[in-house]
Structure formats: structure tokens, C-alpha cells
């Protein structure tokens, strides 16, 4: 009876050390928790093969944490990684297992939670015909390597992390006179956008949360992308970034529409900044396409958030597929109070929401309805009407966003005229008046 072994090669999941490229969409703690879920899923699949499973880890002194994540692993199945670089550590692990009496072994990484027992079985079957086998990743690396005898050339002088590591490794193995077999590529999870693909594939494959630690975790911890369209906002952009401190562990994307002032210059380097064609709808759509969140939150540059806005969004999204905050104004004026009441009542009565009320929406739903219509004006109004026509119920938060009153300058009569004009523009839109005509009547106040 041949002895075969699996080596699960991993870091010990520790906050700030593991899966850091998934930040800031996930916090350091969440990255570690997600990585622990990867490990549980992969280890479960490895055990299904009936082979001995060694866990080869970095993180001296972290054995207790590792055994908490994988409680069934035995002490003799734990191996500390040894070597000055990744190639040396992988090679030493394979060499050690083979020299301990195993006829063959496969070594796999810990960032491929979709790798199944059947694929590992295929790799062992491939070793009956070849000296070494590989399962590639879609980024041209590999997540599994298997051998019947230690082949040092496979791990020497390799540029790990580059897109050509698999190609170079196979060339080195063949030049050393060994046969190799390559199987179908799988997806490894390194970047925030990889998580989107993972969730989509799991949904399409009808994976159940109870069958996957990874899927269960992602469903319980939906991530939020905050998308902020900006154009000539140098007077508000610094204050806005103070507001963003209320949004920890979120992906924050500014989308500039070609500002002519210092807007972009004043955005801190820790934030993602995109540049696109001017137009709030086009800018928000671009931000959504480049985002990685499960929930998309569209925020105006002159808005002021309540405390704990993310917890309010998550509370609403447990029951609804889209929602908003509603608005309030700091300025104490009867007219603005009336405007606030009417705007917030409109949400409940007519199911219509405007952009300054802090719209947030399930990512899938956003793309299902075709994103924001790329109109020069009324994109938020039509967005609401489209969702209303679909019968999508809207949820509201307990607290409001404070909106700027900069559009309502002047005395009471001036404010009233502006409000009447905006109501008239919406009526014109419903009546089918050319949107360009309506747009020209809506003065840009920046």
C-alpha cells in the first residue's frame, strides 16, 4: 500500500500579518478570520482524500492558535516552515515528508478555498504517470505542486509573486529531465476583487453556507464600498474626509469628474481616486464597477454622516435590498424644516429617494437594474422610479444624513422659488421633456 501525504502550506492567521492585500475592504481582524475559514475549508477537503495531512506553517509560537482553528490536527502533523525564502520553505517541506517514508506528496497553498478533494485525487493520479504535477492559478502561478521524489530545481531561483512563476518552474523541471503534468487552473484569493468572483461562483454553484466556512463568513460580514462623486469640491473635501473616519474597514472610492480646482490634490493618499467623465451618474457607475463591496453606498461630498452609519446600513440590509438615510439640515429655518419633512415623507409615501439622502444598495441589484441611468440630471430620481417599478421595497435608517443647504441660499421667498423650480423640473421629466432642456434649467452651484 503506497503512502501518500498532503501538505497544507500556510501562515498562521493573525491580524495584520495574513491576507493583508484584502485590506481595507476587510479589517486586519476580519482578514485573519477569513483566512481561518479558508484553512478550515481546505483542510476538510484534504481529509476527504484519506491521506495524511500535514499543516506546514509560519508563526513560531502560534501553534495554539492554529490548533484552535484546526482542532483535529495532531501534534505530529504540524510542521514549522524552514528556509530563507518561499521556494526553500516549500522544497524543505516536501523533502522532509518524502524522506520520512511517504511515496508521494502534494503541497497546496491556503488561499484556494474552492479546491476540492477530487482535484487533489487527480493530482495523486497524475503522479503515477509524471514526476511532478501542478494545479495552476488563473494569475499564472500555482496553488498545488506534487512530487514522488524531491526535485530541488523546482524551487530554485524562482520569482514568486510574479505572473510567470509557473512557466519558469515547469521549464526548470523539464530542463532537469523530469516529466510534469498540469491540470486545470483554479482561482486563488488575494485581492478584494477576487472575493467578488468567489462569492459569485459560490452562488452559481449553489454552495450552502452550512457547507462552507468561507461562504458562511462572507454572508455574515457583508462589506460596504463608499462611492463619492466629486467635482470642484475643494471647499468641502477636507471636512468630508473627517466624516470618513466614521467609516472604518470600508472601501472608499472618490470619483472625480475633472475638477478644475484643488479637489483631487486635497484627497488623502490612503483613498482610491478614479477620474472619469463629468456627470454624477457616470462617476457613480465608474466607482461601482471598480468597487469590491457587497453593498454600495453613494455619498455626496457635502453630506454629514450620523454616528455609526455602517451599523445602520447593515441593519437595514438584513431585510431590504436597498435603502437610504433620509435628510436633515443644520440651518434652523422653517422652510428647510418643511423641505426635510416633505423629502423624508416622500420616501415612505411615493418610494422616491434623492441622492443627498444617502442611497445604499445590494451590489447585485445595482447591476441588475443597469446602474444609474447616465443622464445629465434626474439620475437619482429615475433610479428610484426603476426600483419602484420592480417592486423593490426600500428600508430607512433610524438617523438622517445632514445635507448642505448651499442650494437654498437667500431669503424665504428665494428658497421657496428654488423648491418650486425643482418640483417643476421633476414634473417636466415625468412629462417627457428633453433632459438637456431640464439640465440647462438646473444651475450648477459649485
N, C-alpha and C positions, 0 to 999 in steps of 0.2 A: 504494500500500500504506500503510494507516494505521499510524502509530507509536503504540504503547501501552506504558505502563510501570506497574510495581508498585513502591510504596514500602513497605518493611518498617520500621516505626517502633518504635524500641526504646531502652532503656537498655543500656549495656554491662554484661553480667552480672558484677557484682563483689560479693564477700561483704560483707554488712552494708548494702548500698545497694539491691539489687534483690530483689523478691518478699519483702520483709520481713514482710508480713502472713501468710506461711506459717510464720513462727516462732511458738512454739518447737517445733512438730512437726518442722520441719527446722532444722538449724543454718544460720548465715549462709552458710557454705561450700556446704552442700547446696542452699540456695535458689538460689545463683548457678549451681551445676552443673545444677539442674533447669531454670532459665531458659535456660541454654545449649542444653539438649535441646529446649525449646520452639522456640528460634530455628532449630535445625537442621531440625526437622520442618517448620516453616512455610516456611523458605527452599526446602527440597526441593520442596514443593508449588507454590510460586511459580514455580520454574524449569520445572516441568512445563508451564506455560502457554505457554512460548516467548517471553514478554515480557522486556524488560529489567527487572532487579530492582535497585532502589537500596536500600541499607541506610542509613537515616537515624537517627543515634544521638546520645545524650548521653554525655559522658565524654571530655572533651578529653584527649588523650594516651593513650587506651586503644585506639587503632587496632590495635596489635599483638595485643592480646588478642582483639579482635573478629575479626581475620583468622585467628587460631588456631582459633576456633570455626567460622568460615565460610571455609575456605581457598580456595574457588573464587571468592570475591567479588573483583572488580577494584578497583584504587585509584580509578578514575574513577566507580565505582558506590557509593562511600562518601560520605555527606553528614553533616556535623555539624549537629545541630538548632540553630536560631536563633530567638530570641523570648523574651519575658518570662514567658509562661505557656503552658500546653499548647495552647490554641487557636491562639495566634500561631505556635507551632512547627509545628503541623500545617499551618496555612494557608501558611506560608512554604515548607514543603517541596513542597506541591502546586503553588504558584505558580512555584517555581523549575523544577520538572520540565516543566510546561506551557510556560513561556517558553523552554525550551531546545529546543523543536521537537516535543514529543510532542502528539498529537491528544487523548489522554485518559490518565488515570491513576487508579489506585485506591491508597489508603493504608490499611494494616492494622496493627493492634497485634501485639504479640509474646506475648500471653498466651492465644492461642486455638490450641493445638496440634492441635485436631481440624479446623480449617478446611482444606478440600480444594481442589485445583486446579479441580474442577468448579464450586465455588461462586464462585471468582474469575472463571471464564469466564462464569458467569451475570451477574456484576456488569458485566463489559465489554459483554455483550449488552444489558443494561438501559440502558446509556448511549447506545445507538442510538435509544432512544425518549424518554429523560428527560435532564435537565441534570445531575442528580446521583443517585447510588444509595447505599443504606445496607444493611449487614447488621447487624441489631441483636444485642445480647447479652440473655440471659434476665433480667439485672438492670436492663433498660430503658436501658442505654447502647448503644453501638455499637462494633463492632470493625473495621468497614471503611466507608470513605466513598470514593466515586468521582466524578470531575468531568471535563467536557470543556473547561470554562473556569473560571478561579479565581472562586469565589463567596465574598467576604470575610465576608458576613453569616452564613455557616455557623459561623464561628469566633469571632464577637464576642459578648462578654457572656454566655458560657455557664458554667454551674456544673458543671464536670467533676467526676466522682466522685459526683454526686447521681443519684437514681433517675429523674430527669425530663430528663436531658440530651438524649436522643434526641428526645423530644417537643418540647422548646424549639428544638432545632436545625432540625427539619423545619418548625416554624412560621415560623422566621426565613427559611428558604429560600423557602417559599411566599409569604410576605409581600413578599419581594424580587422576586417574579414568575417564579420558576423552577419547573420540573416536577421531581418526585422519584419514585423507585421504591424500594420497600422489600422485602427478601427475608426468608426465614425466619431466626429467631433461632438463635444458637449459644451455647455455654457458654464464658465466659472463666474463667480460673483465678486467683483472687485469694486465697481463704481456704482453710484446711485442709479444710473440708467440701467444697469444690469438687473437691479431689483424690479424695475418695471417689467422687463421681459420675463423675469422669473414668475412674478405674480400672474401675468397674462397666460403663460404656458400652463401654470398650475390650474387656472380657471378653465382653460380649454380642455385640459386633460381630466377635468372633474375631480381633482385632488380634494379629499376631505380634510378639514382642519384637524380632525382627530387622528388622521393617518400621517401627518407631517408636522413635526415640531416647528419647522421653519414657517410653513404657511399659517399655522395657528398664531405664531408670534406676530407675523405681519398683519394679520387681520385684527388682532387686538391692539396694535400700535400703528394706526394709520398715520402717515407723515403728511405734513402740510407744506406746500410751496406758496410763498407770498410773492405775488407779481405786482409790481408797481410801475405803471407807465408814467414817464416824466417828460416834460418839455418846458424849458426856460423856468425852472423851479428853484433858482438859487436862493430865493427869499424863504423857501420852506424846507429845503432839503436837509439842512443841519438839524432843525427841530424834529423832522421826521425820523432821522436816524436815532435820536434819543428815544422815540417811541418804539423803535425796533428792538430795544432792549427787553421789551415785554414779550418778545417772540423767540425764546430760546429754542435751540435744536430744530429750527425751521430752515428750509432752503429759501433764501431771499434773493429775488431777481429784480433788478431795475432794468427797464427797457426805455432807452432814450430815443426820442423821435427827431434827433438832430438839433439839439438845443444850441442856441446862439450865445448863451451866457455861460456861467461857470458851474452849471448844474453837475455835469459829469465829473469835473475836477474836484468837487466837494463831496463826492461819494467815497466813503472809506473803502480801502483796498480789499477788505475781507468779504465784500459783497460781489456777487456776479453782476456784471453790467453788459447788456446787449444793446446794439444800435440797430434801428430799423427805420422804415419809412414813417413819417409823421402821421398820426392818426391813432386815437386811443384804442380802437378795436384792433387794428393791425399790430400795434405794440403789445397789447394783452395776448393776442393769439400767438405771437412770436415767443413771448415769455412762457406761455403754456406748453408750446411744442418743445421748448428747451428745458422744461422743468422735470422733476423726478417724483413729485409728491402724489399721494393718493387723493388728496383734497387740494383744490386750487382756490386760493384766497386772493381776490383782486382788491387792492388797496389804493386809494387816491393819495397823492402826495401831500395834500393839505388836510388830511384827516388826523384825528387824535383818538387813539385806542383806549378802551376801558382797561381795567386791571384784568389779568388772566384771560386774555382773548382766546388763546388756543384751547383752554379747557371749555370755554363756552361753545366754540366751534365744534369740538369733538362731541359735546353733549348733544347738540342739535343733530349732528350727522349720524348718531346712533339710530335715529328714527327717520331721517329725511335724506334725500339725495342732493338737496341744495337748500341754501338759507341765506340770511343776512342779519345785520345788527340793528338796522334802523338808525335814525339820526337824531342828534340834539345839537343845539347851538349854545355857546358860552354867552353870547351877547344877550343881555336882558332887554328884549323888545317884544311887545305884544304881537307884532307882525311875524317875527321869526318863531315865536312860540306857536302861533297859528300854523305856520308853514310846517313846523315839526309835527304837529298833531295830524295835519292832513296827509303828510308824506307817510307817516307810520301807519295811519289808518288805511291808506291805500294798499299796503301790503296785505292786510287781513281781508279787506273788502273786495278789492279788484285783483289781488295776486300780482301786483306790478311793483317792481323794485328798480331803483335807480342806482347807478354806480357808486355814488357817495354814501350809500347805505351799507357798504361793505359786503359785497356778494361773495359767497363761497359755494363750491360745487364739487360733487364727486367727479374725479378725473374722467372716468369712462363716460358719464353722462355729458360732460362738456364736449367731448369729441363726437359723441353720438348725434348731438343736435347741430353739428357743423361749426362749433366755436361761436365767437361773436361775429355777427354779420359786419363785414368791413364797409361800413357807412361812415360818411364824414361827421355824422351826428345821429343821435337816437339809437346807437348800437345797444345800449343797456335796455332801453325801452322795448326794442324788438326782441332782444334776448329773453326778457321776461314774458313777452307775448308768446314766443315759441314754446317756452316751458309750460305756460298756462294751457296752450292748445294741446300739449301732450298729456295734460292732466297730472303734472308733477306737483305734488304738494310742497309747500315751502315752510321751512322752520325758521323761527326767530330766536335770537339770543335774549337773555334777561336784561342785558345792558346795551346801551347805544354807543355808536361812534359819534364823537363830536366833529361836526363838519364845519368848514370855514364859511363864514358869511361874506366873503370878499366879493361874491357876485351881487350881493344885495346892499350896495353902497347907497348913500344918500338918505333923504328923509322918508317918512312913511309913504307918501304918495309915490316917490320914485321906486321904493321897494314893491309897492303894490303893482305898479306898471310892469315891473320886471316879472313878477309872478304871473300876471295876466298874460304877458307875452309868451312865457314858457308854456303855459297851458294852451295858448293858441297854436304854438308850433306843434305840440303833440296832436292837436286836432287836425292840423293840416297834414301831418304824417299819416294819420288814420284815414284821411280823405284821399290819399294817394298823390299829394302834391310832390313835385320833383324834389328829391332830397337835397340837391345842390341849391335850390332856391331857399329851402329851410335853413340849410347850413349858413348861407350868407347872412341870414337874419339873426343868427346866434353869434354874438360878438365874442371873440376870444379876449378874455380879460387879463391874460398874462403879458 
